[in-house]
């Protein structure tokens, strides 16, 4: 592998979580907090991912619901 490709992949791996937090906001933070809790709670890899994604989806839906309620009619 050339150094250019390796440097690009390492940079991508370092920047990706930051971009996810910026784009997804609280849902990404919630997902990152639930993942270790699910993993340490004894879930296998796939169920821990599902629990994490489900928590992020619930937070996203809650934020959408709150935003819709606050908009003037």
Backbone torsions as a table, in degrees:
resi	resn	phi	psi	omega
1	UNK	NA	137.8	179.3
2	UNK	-78.7	162.8	-179.0
3	UNK	-67.6	-30.3	179.9
4	UNK	-64.0	-46.2	-179.1
5	UNK	-67.0	-42.7	179.5
6	UNK	-62.3	-44.4	178.9
7	UNK	-63.0	-39.1	178.1
8	UNK	-64.9	-42.8	179.0
9	UNK	-66.6	-40.4	178.5
10	UNK	-65.9	-42.2	177.5
11	UNK	-63.2	-43.3	177.8
12	UNK	-59.3	-44.5	-179.4
13	UNK	-66.2	-31.2	-180.0
14	UNK	-79.0	-34.7	-174.9
15	UNK	-86.6	-27.2	-175.4
16	UNK	-55.3	-47.6	178.4
17	UNK	-62.6	-35.9	178.0
18	UNK	-65.3	-42.3	177.9
19	UNK	-65.0	-39.4	179.1
20	UNK	-62.5	-41.1	178.8
21	UNK	-65.5	-40.5	-179.4
22	UNK	-67.7	-41.2	-175.8
23	UNK	-78.8	-45.9	-174.9
24	UNK	-91.5	-17.5	175.8
25	UNK	64.3	-132.2	-174.2
26	UNK	-60.8	-30.4	179.9
27	UNK	-64.2	-38.6	178.4
28	UNK	-69.0	-39.6	178.5
29	UNK	-63.8	-44.9	179.5
30	UNK	-60.7	-42.4	179.0
31	UNK	-62.9	-41.0	179.5
32	UNK	-68.8	-27.9	178.1
33	UNK	-79.0	-36.4	-177.6
34	UNK	-75.3	-32.5	-176.4
35	UNK	-53.3	-54.2	-179.9
36	UNK	-65.7	-32.8	178.7
37	UNK	-64.3	-44.5	178.9
38	UNK	-65.8	-41.6	-178.8
39	UNK	-64.5	-46.3	-179.6
40	UNK	-73.5	-18.7	178.2
41	UNK	-77.5	-1.1	175.5
42	UNK	102.7	1.3	177.1
43	UNK	-71.0	149.3	172.8
44	UNK	-75.8	179.9	-175.2
45	UNK	-60.8	-51.9	-176.6
46	UNK	-64.6	-48.2	177.7
47	UNK	-63.4	-34.1	177.2
48	UNK	-64.3	-38.8	176.8
49	UNK	-65.6	-40.1	178.9
50	UNK	-66.3	-41.3	177.7
51	UNK	-63.5	-42.8	179.3
52	UNK	-63.9	-46.3	179.4
53	UNK	-66.7	-37.2	177.7
54	UNK	-65.3	-41.2	176.3
55	UNK	-63.3	-41.2	178.2
56	UNK	-65.0	-40.1	178.9
57	UNK	-64.8	-40.3	178.1
58	UNK	-63.8	-42.2	177.7
59	UNK	-64.2	-42.3	179.0
60	UNK	-61.0	-46.0	179.5
61	UNK	-65.1	-37.9	177.5
62	UNK	-62.9	-44.6	179.2
63	UNK	-65.5	-38.3	176.7
64	UNK	-64.1	-41.8	179.4
65	UNK	-63.2	-44.1	179.5
66	UNK	-64.5	-41.2	178.9
67	UNK	-64.0	-40.8	-179.9
68	UNK	-66.2	-36.3	179.3
69	UNK	-67.9	-33.0	-176.7
70	UNK	-81.1	-18.0	-178.8
71	UNK	-68.3	140.3	177.5
72	UNK	-67.7	143.2	-177.8
73	UNK	-85.6	NA	NA
